[in-house]
């Protein structure tokens, strides 16, 4: 297996095991990697954000099937692992239904299939499963500033509003 490309840092921020044994690896400035330990290979999935800035992955969550949600410093990426296609949800100024902030630190899927995201500034964002108003994702995004991220309400997720995210257990 070839090593990761040379960079200032090789900091891994989050890893997520997939049902088939492959690993999604999030990095501090090299984006998202897909590692296949059985084949001894890796592949770059997301590397650059707008403006040639390296994608800083904070957290990952499996939505279902081949769909994974990636929390980054540049919004949320929703990627289909099979097709390698993705969309990027970002804050849209003057749009109250967009993300409240681009620095997303954690994501959680609730039992109804909705997704929750927590940002650096303590804003919570819910993306319901059953609404169909967003042309990009088929989901409406609802944002609300709160003293704590929604992630604090769920077991084994992260919390933190004024600094790095921490894992908690409920």
N, C-alpha and C positions, 0 to 999 in steps of 0.2 A: 504494500500500500504506500502510495506517495504521501509525504508529509504535507501538512497544511501549508499554504503559501507563507512566505516570510512576512512578518508584520512586527509592529511595535509590541504587541501582546498576543498571547495565545490563551487568554483567559476564557474558560468555559463558564457560562453563567447558569445554564440549566440543561438537564438531559431528560428525555422522555422515551421510555421503552415502548415500542410499537407491538401490536399483537403478533406480528410475524417474526419478531426477534431483532429487527433493525432498530437503530437508535436515532432519534432526532437530537441534535446537539446545537444548543444556542451559544453564541460567543459574544464577547464584548465589542468587537469591531469587525468581525468577519462574517456576521450574519448567521444563517441557519445551514447546518450540514446534515446530510443523511448518511449514516454509517451502517454498513452491512458487514458485521463481523464474520459471518459465514463465508462471504465471498472475498473478504479482506479488501473492501473498496469503500470509498466515500464519494459523495457528490455534493456540490454547492447548490442549495435550493434558492436562497435569498442572500444576496451579498451587498447590494447597494440600494440606498434610499434615494429619493430625489436629491439632486445636487451632488452626486458622487460622494455621499457620506456613507460609511460602513454601517450596516444595520446592527444595532445593539439589542440583542434579544434578552428579555427579562424573564419571561415565563411562557410556558406552552400548555395547551389543553387539547385533548382529543374530543372533537364534537361528536363524531360518529362516522362509520364507513372510512373513507379516505380523506375526510376533512379534519384539518387541524387549525387551531387558532393560536397565533403567535403574538404575544405582548411584547412590544418594542418601544424604544424611545421615539420612534416615528410612527406611532399609531398601532393599529391591529392589522396583522396580515392574516387573511383566511386563505389557506393553501390546500389544494387537492393534491395529495401525494402521488396518485396514479397518473394524473395528467400534467403535473408540475405547474399548473396554472394557479394564479393567486390574484386577490384584490387587496387593496390597502385602504382601510378605514382610517380617516384622519379628522382632526378638528377642522370644522368649517366655520370661520368667524361669521357672526350674524345668523347662524343656523342653530336654533336651540335643540334640534333633533340630531345633531352630529355628536361626536365624542366631545367631552368637556375639556380634554387635554390630550396631547399626543404622547406624553410620557406614561405609558401603561405598565404597571408593575405586576398585576396579577389578573387572572381570568378564571372563572368558575362556571361550570354548566350546572344549572339547577335541575330538579327532578321533572320539571315541565318542558325541558329542552331549551330554555332561554339561557343566554350567556350574560354573565356579569363581569365587568372590568373595573379595576381600581387603579386610580392614577396617583402620581406623585403628590399632587396637591389635595388629595383627599376626596376627590370627586368620584362618585359612583355612576356607572353607566349600565343600563340594562338593555339587552337586545332580545326582545321576545321572539320565540320560535314561530308563532302563528300569525304574525302580521306581514303584510305584503305591500309596503309602500316605498321601500328603498329600491331604486332601479338597479343598484349594484348587488345587493345581497338578498333582497326579498324580505328584509327585516327593518323595522322602525327602531331607531336608537333613541332612548330616553336617558337624559342626563340629569343628575342631581348632585349638588355639593353637599357633603356631609362631613361630620367630624371624624369619621373613620370610613375606610373603604368597605364595600360590601363583602370583601374577602374575609373580614374579621368575623362575619357571622357564620362561616362555614368551617368545618373541621379540616385540618391539615392544609390550609391555604395561607397566604401571606397577609400581613398587615403592615401599616406604616404610612404616615402622612407627611412627615417632615424629614424623612431620611430614607436610608435603604430599607427595603422590605425584609420582614422577618417571618419565618414559618411559625405557625401556632398550631396547637391542637385543642379541639373542643370536646 
